[in-house]
Amino acid sequence: MKQSQTLIPTLREVPADAEVKSHQLLLRAGFIRQNASGMYSFLPLGKKILQNIESVVREEMDAAGAVEMLMPALQSAELWEESGRWGTYGPELMRMKDRHNREFALGATHEEMVTSLIRDEIKSYKRLPLTVYQIQSKFRDEKRPRFGLLRGREFLMKDAYSFHSNQESLDAMYDRLFQAYITIFRRCGLNFRAVLADSGAMGGKDNHEFMVLSEIGEDTIAYSDSSNYAANLEMAAVVTTYDQKEHSGQELTRVETPHQKIDVNPEETLKSMLFMADEQPVLVLVRGDHEVNDVKVKNAVSAQIAELATAEETSKWLNVQADSIGPVKVSDEVRVIADHAVKAMGDIVCGANEEGVHWTNAKLDRDFSVMQFEDLRFIQEGDLSPDGKGTILFAKGIEVGHVFKLGTRYSEAMNSTFLDENGRAQPMIMGSYGIGVSRTLAAIAEQYNDDNGLVWPVNLAPYDLHVIAVNMKDETQSQIAGELYKLLTDYRYQILFDDRMERAGVKFADSDLIGLPVRITVGKKASEGIVEVKIRKTGETHDVQKEELTDKLQDVFRQLSNV
């Protein structure tokens, strides 16, 4: 492709609203342009990168036994009402009405759509298992789009769905696609971890996120310093063995603490927080030096939604403000659950459900009772690893993929059944598997750059070679550059030929910014039949006779491909 005939609008200055490296460089190098908050156009270079990532995804998905299809982005509200998610998915779901006042949503995900499709087409166990996938734009009304392609309102996603007649079949496909994802992200050259994760609004259980390690990641990963254990912070299990503290035997004592915090070791205090779980009150207790994990709370009480109670709800159920909550003399209508660490506490200091008052010397089972003990807190750095190997460290990550075992969550709700070997109707067992294709592009840009611009991996770069004629007005340079463009195209290299009437400094700066693997410069030595070959990743340069160029390029790309 001749650079004069394509659209690569490079920028010298960093856009003011671009906070992270990938966003800055993709804008500056002319890969993307913002159309509105969280919405981007992919210009020719960006589109080619997307296509290369898609090719990797398709090859591995096809190899794993999935088949590609395409479903509508516009979905009827009736489908979401069948699954129960129309009212629970939240404000991120973009909803609208047509001219007949019928409700629709732009697809944030496609569980409902694909379940209804397979429900109508598959009736027998003989046609299972089946795994389908698509690559399509998705839409989510993010409250705060940021970081360019990493958190947008419209994004490109690969979503796959598997249907099975038994759990063993689902487990096998889950493992197969788990390995396919590992291969995909390795082929993309990413430094990533597969971590245990929460299902969120998707439902189901047994799922993993694929997190690209990055300081600008919005998710925190908890991982062992001595094993392969890794989990999203919200899902990391905590070792529940604690040293039992003895109670002093002193009576429960009321202490006035107006407008002040009580001076005591946090490990001896009780943190009490009221949640509303599916509109029912749940009082959650953790040790004072621990933080309540709302995802674990939701899972512990098997709720669809678990959120901190509002001031009005707290007043209704406990007749107190949130900062004075405690477990003593709580109404039987309030379910009380506690983290395992609470069970090992001795003399406890806690709120008294009265403003400016605390209890001291409180004792579990004497002064208050707990209905259920669970792992309810966030893991902390330095905690023992749940697998018993090493201690926990934290890292930031960008989520690029997620795999779920949905089970019968959608098939039961939407009556998607098949006839088994005995002719009995059974709900289909499902899995769901997503990759953020446009987010993966941004994650690659985040990991592959230097002070001068982007540095694309060889297999994903929009072009293999950047051929530059330093001075297009020089007849020799122009002629040789044109000859090389044709020759190397015949050798099936993908080439970007900078034939613009620009200064050499502009061309070289743009070339570094765009980040193609190899640059071939036709300059002052063109009259001697010599061109310069520069490897973008290392900065290494070689003067090469043009007759020897194809052999040299084979060696260069062989080395780059083996890195």
VOGU-3710 file (C-alpha; in Angstrom, 3 decimals, decimal comma):
1> mkqsqtlipt> 0,000/0,000/0,000  1,312/3,431/-0,945  1,211/5,738/2,045  0,010/8,614/-0,110  -3,122/6,629/-0,939  -4,205/5,550/2,528  -5,387/7,288/5,711  -2,713/7,482/8,414  -3,198/10,854/10,151  -0,275/10,919/12,595
11> lrevpadaev> -0,038/13,460/15,415  3,084/15,026/16,898  1,488/16,035/20,207  -0,079/13,754/22,806  -3,877/14,292/22,901  -4,851/15,982/26,150  -7,556/13,478/27,086  -5,430/10,359/26,461  -4,293/9,098/29,882  -2,538/5,812/29,083
21> kshqlllrag> 0,226/4,838/26,672  -1,879/2,639/24,392  -4,529/5,323/23,960  -1,920/8,013/23,280  0,030/5,971/20,741  -2,953/4,532/18,866  -4,261/8,078/18,404  -0,883/9,589/17,530  0,027/6,797/15,081  -3,293/7,139/13,240
31> firqnasgmy> -4,785/3,745/14,177  -7,987/5,087/15,747  -10,029/8,274/16,108  -12,612/9,091/18,751  -16,109/9,885/17,506  -17,786/10,307/20,888  -17,029/9,331/24,478  -16,188/5,617/24,468  -16,726/5,277/20,687  -13,906/4,942/18,154
41> sflplgkkil> -13,381/4,532/14,438  -10,680/2,079/13,418  -8,665/3,656/10,630  -6,885/1,469/8,028  -3,932/0,536/10,261  -6,192/-0,191/13,242  -8,527/-2,261/11,092  -5,640/-4,397/9,837  -4,488/-5,095/13,411  -8,038/-6,109/14,340
51> qniesvvree> -8,168/-8,457/11,343  -4,868/-10,064/12,358  -6,093/-10,647/15,919  -9,370/-11,999/14,564  -7,438/-14,438/12,359  -5,595/-15,802/15,395  -8,882/-16,123/17,293  -10,646/-17,856/14,388  -7,837/-20,339/13,832  -7,773/-21,431/17,470
61> mdaagaveml> -11,561/-21,459/17,906  -11,996/-23,539/14,758  -9,237/-25,900/15,897  -11,074/-26,332/19,229  -14,236/-27,450/17,413  -16,287/-24,230/17,418  -18,133/-22,948/14,348  -18,588/-19,288/13,438  -21,944/-17,563/12,939  -23,364/-14,055/13,286
71> mpalqsaelw> -26,368/-12,918/15,350  -28,180/-9,571/15,433  -26,834/-6,811/17,644  -30,404/-5,594/18,280  -32,208/-7,873/20,755  -35,821/-8,024/21,878  -36,541/-7,229/25,522  -38,753/-10,335/25,609  -35,669/-12,579/25,470  -34,030/-10,763/28,385
81> eesgrwgtyg> -37,281/-10,943/30,337  -37,315/-14,720/29,826  -33,875/-15,020/31,434  -34,749/-12,519/34,157  -31,907/-10,173/33,261  -33,972/-7,311/31,816  -34,531/-6,024/35,337  -31,197/-7,016/36,874  -28,477/-6,337/34,282  -28,256/-2,672/35,214
91> pelmrmkdrh> -27,851/0,701/33,495  -25,000/-0,576/31,289  -27,582/-2,269/29,056  -28,471/0,142/26,247  -32,245/0,039/25,918  -34,554/1,590/23,340  -38,036/1,423/21,828  -39,047/1,116/18,192  -41,835/3,071/16,508  -44,360/0,526/17,806
101> nrefalgath> -43,209/1,123/21,389  -41,623/-2,339/21,624  -38,530/-2,534/23,826  -35,127/-3,616/22,579  -31,525/-3,617/23,746  -28,226/-3,332/21,906  -26,383/-6,556/22,632  -24,011/-6,335/25,576  -23,757/-10,116/25,346  -25,725/-12,838/23,554
111> eemvtslird> -26,688/-15,601/26,016  -30,400/-14,967/25,546  -30,223/-14,690/21,769  -28,170/-17,846/21,243  -30,220/-19,852/23,762  -33,442/-18,995/21,944  -31,847/-19,912/18,611  -30,529/-23,299/19,736  -33,768/-23,988/21,642  -35,659/-23,798/18,347
121> eiksykrlpl> -33,172/-25,831/16,311  -31,761/-28,594/18,560  -34,203/-31,172/19,995  -32,115/-34,318/20,526  -29,023/-35,316/22,486  -27,705/-36,751/19,207  -26,946/-33,206/17,983  -25,022/-32,256/21,081  -22,444/-31,032/21,961  -22,402/-27,913/19,816
131> tvyqiqskfr> -20,198/-24,810/20,149  -20,841/-21,644/18,134  -19,065/-18,285/18,152  -19,217/-14,869/16,538  -17,042/-11,761/16,279  -19,272/-8,724/16,611  -19,601/-5,247/18,114  -21,040/-5,100/21,621  -22,555/-2,134/23,427  -22,450/-1,157/27,088
141> dekrprfgll> -23,373/2,224/28,507  -20,275/2,659/30,637  -20,694/5,298/33,317  -17,163/6,551/32,733  -15,532/5,446/29,466  -11,773/5,776/29,814  -8,387/4,548/28,667  -9,376/4,548/24,996  -10,222/1,043/23,767  -9,854/-0,472/27,236
151> rgreflmkda> -13,218/0,783/28,493  -15,645/1,945/25,817  -19,327/2,014/24,982  -18,875/0,098/21,720  -16,228/-2,590/21,328  -15,419/-5,659/19,253  -15,827/-9,000/20,985  -15,569/-12,678/20,210  -18,307/-14,482/22,109  -18,790/-18,249/22,000
161> ysfhsnqesl> -21,460/-20,517/23,503  -21,418/-24,271/23,999  -24,392/-26,593/24,527  -24,147/-30,028/26,140  -26,191/-32,990/27,288  -24,056/-33,672/30,381  -21,582/-32,015/32,721  -18,647/-34,112/31,541  -19,106/-32,783/28,014  -19,170/-29,166/29,273
171> damydrlfqa> -16,057/-29,759/31,374  -14,217/-31,131/28,349  -15,122/-28,171/26,120  -14,341/-25,692/28,895  -10,862/-27,191/29,251  -10,395/-27,213/25,467  -11,330/-23,546/25,098  -9,332/-22,626/28,201  -6,264/-24,024/26,442  -7,286/-22,326/23,173
181> yitifrrcgl> -7,377/-18,991/25,001  -3,909/-19,595/26,400  -2,688/-20,264/22,865  -4,456/-17,175/21,479  -2,943/-14,800/24,021  0,488/-16,399/23,681  0,302/-15,951/19,917  -0,559/-12,306/20,580  2,685/-12,088/22,556  0,992/-11,004/25,771
191> nfravladsg> 2,232/-11,347/29,336  -0,938/-12,622/31,006  -2,394/-14,790/33,755  -5,520/-16,956/33,857  -7,257/-16,144/37,149  -10,300/-17,369/39,059  -13,136/-14,874/38,637  -16,722/-13,944/39,520  -19,564/-14,495/37,038  -21,291/-11,184/37,772
201> amggkdnhef> -24,465/-10,603/35,752  -23,641/-13,610/33,532  -24,588/-16,180/36,147  -23,120/-19,650/36,430  -19,949/-20,695/38,216  -16,476/-22,134/37,598  -14,971/-19,428/35,457  -11,654/-17,750/34,722  -10,555/-14,353/33,498  -7,494/-13,866/31,327
211> mvlseigedt> -5,643/-10,829/32,627  -2,842/-8,998/30,842  -0,396/-7,737/33,457  -0,226/-3,952/33,351  0,157/-1,130/35,845  -2,823/0,655/34,286  -5,109/-2,361/34,721  -8,368/-1,662/36,550  -8,481/-5,115/38,140  -6,250/-6,415/40,926
221> iaysdssnya> -4,870/-9,949/40,713  -3,912/-11,889/43,814  -1,221/-14,474/43,032  1,127/-16,765/44,890  4,842/-16,045/44,951  5,527/-19,802/44,910  2,916/-21,434/42,663  0,594/-20,902/39,686  -2,311/-19,837/41,895  -3,952/-16,605/40,681
231> anlemaavvt> -7,396/-15,105/41,211  -9,232/-11,877/40,711  -9,108/-9,978/44,013  -12,856/-10,336/44,499  -12,674/-14,121/44,126  -9,420/-14,984/45,887  -10,191/-17,423/48,682  -8,756/-16,828/52,143  -7,158/-19,480/54,333  -9,690/-19,681/57,182
241> tydqkehsgq> -7,449/-21,023/59,956  -6,940/-18,414/62,687  -5,343/-18,554/66,140  -8,162/-18,640/68,700  -8,119/-15,702/71,156  -9,403/-16,258/74,670  -12,118/-14,042/76,146  -11,312/-12,283/79,434  -14,675/-13,202/80,955  -15,554/-9,550/81,618
251> eltrvetphq> -19,134/-8,403/81,168  -20,371/-6,535/78,114  -19,609/-2,846/78,790  -21,212/0,231/77,278  -18,708/2,994/76,409  -19,582/6,536/75,368  -17,546/7,561/72,283  -19,168/10,784/71,032  -17,517/12,261/67,914  -14,464/10,043/68,288
261> kidvnpeetl> -13,072/6,690/67,308  -12,330/4,211/70,057  -8,577/3,673/70,553  -8,076/-0,072/70,219  -6,191/-2,568/68,044  -8,232/-3,081/64,816  -7,845/-6,869/65,229  -9,966/-6,594/68,383  -12,768/-4,608/66,739  -15,736/-5,795/64,722
271> ksmlfmadeq> -16,671/-4,126/61,465  -20,443/-4,416/60,935  -22,023/-3,570/57,563  -25,669/-3,888/56,541  -26,307/-5,236/53,046  -29,552/-5,623/51,149  -29,460/-9,007/49,417  -32,354/-9,347/46,979  -34,092/-6,696/49,128  -33,576/-8,667/52,368
281> pvlvlvrgdh> -31,353/-7,279/55,194  -28,092/-9,089/55,901  -25,687/-7,884/58,599  -22,110/-8,769/57,633  -19,387/-8,984/60,290  -15,627/-8,963/59,662  -12,615/-8,246/61,824  -11,696/-4,566/61,999  -8,476/-4,928/60,008  -10,279/-6,729/57,165
291> evndvkvkna> -12,444/-5,413/54,314  -15,842/-6,868/53,365  -15,906/-8,483/49,913  -19,364/-7,777/48,464  -19,013/-10,503/45,815  -18,386/-13,119/48,506  -21,364/-11,736/50,451  -23,600/-12,130/47,404  -22,401/-15,679/46,819  -22,673/-16,619/50,514
301> vsaqiaelat> -26,386/-15,756/50,629  -27,089/-16,990/47,075  -28,396/-13,580/46,006  -28,705/-12,054/42,550  -27,903/-8,592/43,940  -26,167/-7,681/47,212  -25,473/-4,017/47,867  -24,691/-1,850/50,881  -27,877/-0,620/52,527  -28,791/3,025/52,080
311> aeetskwlnv> -29,081/5,366/55,051  -32,859/4,963/54,900  -32,634/1,163/54,827  -30,137/1,157/57,697  -32,445/3,348/59,766  -35,420/1,119/58,951  -33,805/-2,180/59,993  -31,370/-1,075/62,724  -32,684/2,354/63,704  -29,166/3,801/63,558
321> qadsigpvkv> -26,620/5,438/61,260  -24,167/3,274/59,326  -21,114/4,214/61,433  -22,745/2,971/64,665  -23,830/-0,513/63,540  -23,203/-3,559/65,706  -24,526/-7,143/66,102  -25,824/-6,936/69,701  -29,621/-7,041/70,104  -30,281/-7,074/66,364
331> sdevrviadh> -33,810/-7,918/65,205  -34,464/-11,546/64,229  -35,594/-10,199/60,842  -31,968/-9,333/60,062  -29,801/-12,243/58,950  -26,352/-12,091/60,587  -23,378/-13,682/58,849  -19,689/-13,396/59,713  -16,249/-14,019/58,319  -14,352/-16,990/59,749
341> avkamgdivc> -11,906/-14,647/61,510  -14,721/-13,425/63,770  -15,080/-16,920/65,217  -11,509/-16,731/66,568  -11,862/-13,320/68,265  -11,752/-12,937/72,076  -12,868/-9,659/73,670  -14,637/-7,733/70,926  -15,253/-4,027/70,504  -18,259/-3,239/68,283
351> ganeegvhwt> -20,898/-0,656/67,502  -23,909/-0,501/69,832  -26,556/0,506/67,286  -26,619/3,842/69,055  -24,861/6,971/67,848  -21,664/7,736/69,758  -21,701/4,464/71,722  -19,650/1,243/71,533  -19,688/-2,082/73,350  -16,465/-3,514/74,756
361> nakldrdfsv> -15,794/-7,057/76,013  -18,451/-8,418/73,652  -18,376/-12,187/73,250  -19,635/-14,283/70,376  -22,586/-16,541/71,297  -22,990/-14,792/74,668  -23,796/-11,257/73,554  -24,638/-11,811/69,907  -25,155/-14,744/67,593  -24,160/-15,505/64,021
371> mqfedlrfiq> -26,301/-17,592/61,688  -23,580/-18,445/59,173  -19,776/-18,306/58,953  -18,225/-17,842/55,503  -15,147/-16,465/53,785  -16,402/-12,868/53,448  -13,288/-10,714/53,270  -10,805/-9,579/50,661  -7,506/-11,395/50,668  -4,504/-9,247/51,626
381> egdlspdgkg> -0,902/-9,145/50,486  1,142/-11,367/52,787  -1,741/-13,772/53,456  -1,074/-17,460/52,922  -1,854/-18,632/49,389  -5,097/-20,666/49,291  -3,272/-23,587/47,682  -0,873/-23,715/50,639  2,139/-22,733/48,534  3,763/-19,411/49,355
391> tilfakgiev> 2,194/-16,058/50,181  -0,028/-13,669/48,251  1,201/-10,751/46,156  -0,885/-8,259/44,153  -0,592/-7,108/40,542  -2,747/-4,996/38,220  -4,325/-6,535/35,142  -6,395/-5,771/32,028  -9,134/-8,315/31,398  -9,025/-9,544/27,789
401> ghvfklgtry> -10,931/-12,828/28,070  -13,430/-14,652/30,272  -14,710/-18,237/30,216  -17,814/-19,400/32,141  -19,531/-22,627/33,014  -23,126/-21,385/32,869  -24,743/-24,736/33,604  -28,541/-24,561/33,166  -28,904/-20,913/34,271  -30,321/-19,817/30,900
411> seamnstfld> -31,697/-23,054/29,498  -33,989/-23,586/32,497  -35,192/-19,980/32,519  -35,835/-20,032/28,765  -37,067/-23,640/28,487  -34,262/-24,740/26,182  -34,439/-28,530/26,402  -33,426/-31,638/24,481  -34,643/-35,240/24,564  -32,164/-37,594/26,209
421> engraqpmim> -31,527/-41,279/25,424  -34,731/-42,201/27,281  -36,862/-39,631/25,474  -37,064/-37,345/28,517  -36,768/-33,565/28,232  -33,624/-32,195/29,914  -32,280/-28,614/30,108  -29,226/-27,984/27,991  -25,976/-27,425/29,907  -24,168/-24,348/28,666
431> gsygigvsrt> -20,818/-22,581/28,621  -19,957/-19,039/27,559  -16,566/-17,796/26,361  -15,592/-14,206/25,507  -12,552/-12,351/24,176  -12,390/-8,573/23,917  -10,807/-8,262/20,472  -10,474/-4,470/20,448  -9,373/-4,522/24,088  -6,717/-7,110/23,192
441> laaiaeqynd> -5,432/-4,695/20,548  -5,075/-1,991/23,211  -3,427/-4,425/25,644  -0,846/-5,361/22,996  -0,152/-1,670/22,358  0,229/-1,182/26,117  2,914/-3,867/26,326  4,629/-3,275/22,966  5,957/0,274/22,748  8,992/2,410/23,466
451> dnglvwpvnl> 9,776/6,129/23,691  9,429/6,544/19,915  6,151/4,730/19,337  4,563/1,322/18,867  6,556/-1,892/18,330  4,170/-4,504/16,910  4,819/-8,265/17,117  5,647/-9,657/13,687  2,508/-11,797/13,344  0,127/-8,959/14,246
461> apydlhviav> 1,692/-5,912/12,577  -0,501/-4,194/9,964  2,351/-4,496/7,456  5,626/-6,438/7,491  7,814/-3,761/5,944  7,940/0,016/5,820  9,713/1,040/2,611  10,817/4,674/2,692  12,212/6,721/-0,150  14,011/9,542/1,662
471> nmkdetqsqi> 13,592/11,946/-1,264  10,902/11,103/-3,795  12,193/13,923/-6,037  15,453/12,004/-6,438  14,899/9,882/-9,535  17,242/7,079/-8,429  15,705/6,789/-4,979  12,179/6,908/-6,366  12,927/4,268/-8,987  14,677/1,827/-6,641
481> agelyklltd> 11,997/2,236/-3,955  9,321/1,498/-6,539  11,220/-1,569/-7,790  11,620/-2,895/-4,234  7,939/-2,292/-3,531  6,970/-4,457/-6,513  9,642/-7,114/-5,874  8,843/-7,566/-2,199  5,116/-7,599/-2,896  5,760/-10,479/-5,300
491> yryqilfddr> 7,544/-12,203/-2,395  4,245/-11,861/-0,506  5,411/-9,334/2,038  2,806/-6,875/3,236  4,327/-3,468/2,530  3,619/0,133/3,433  5,471/2,311/0,903  6,078/5,882/2,081  5,972/7,690/-1,263  4,933/11,027/0,258
501> meragvkfad> 6,599/14,317/-0,599  7,617/14,839/3,021  10,881/15,660/4,776  13,009/12,674/5,829  12,595/13,542/9,525  8,811/13,406/9,228  8,942/10,039/7,467  11,283/8,475/10,026  9,284/9,821/12,980  6,060/8,468/11,504
511> sdliglpvri> 7,721/5,124/10,821  8,878/4,756/14,433  5,453/5,857/15,660  3,597/3,289/13,505  5,990/0,525/14,596  6,212/-1,927/11,689  8,762/-4,730/12,296  11,275/-3,755/9,603  12,061/-0,496/7,817  13,858/-0,359/4,476
521> tvgkkasegi> 15,305/3,060/3,713  16,274/4,036/0,192  18,559/7,046/0,673  21,898/8,530/-0,315  23,498/5,148/-1,067  20,780/4,244/-3,567  23,129/5,156/-6,424  25,433/2,398/-5,154  22,566/-0,091/-5,005  22,627/-0,082/-1,190
531> vevkirktge> 19,604/0,248/1,121  19,366/0,347/4,901  17,433/-2,342/6,814  16,407/-1,345/10,345  14,783/-3,679/12,880  12,220/-1,664/14,819  12,377/-3,713/18,024  16,136/-3,502/18,554  17,101/-0,455/16,486  19,726/-2,605/14,760
541> thdvqkeelt> 20,611/-1,425/11,216  22,290/-3,118/8,233  23,456/-1,770/4,887  22,406/-4,306/2,267  22,899/-4,566/-1,496  19,441/-4,543/-3,051  20,183/-7,831/-4,822  20,772/-9,466/-1,429  17,768/-7,880/0,262  15,353/-10,814/0,019
551> dklqdvfrql> 17,863/-13,183/1,602  18,545/-10,691/4,387  14,834/-10,224/5,072  14,332/-13,978/5,354  17,035/-14,101/8,035  15,601/-11,076/9,872  12,048/-12,399/9,977  13,236/-15,858/10,958  14,987/-14,311/13,959  12,043/-12,070/14,856
561> snv> 9,608/-14,984/14,674  11,742/-17,050/17,052  11,928/-14,362/19,734
//
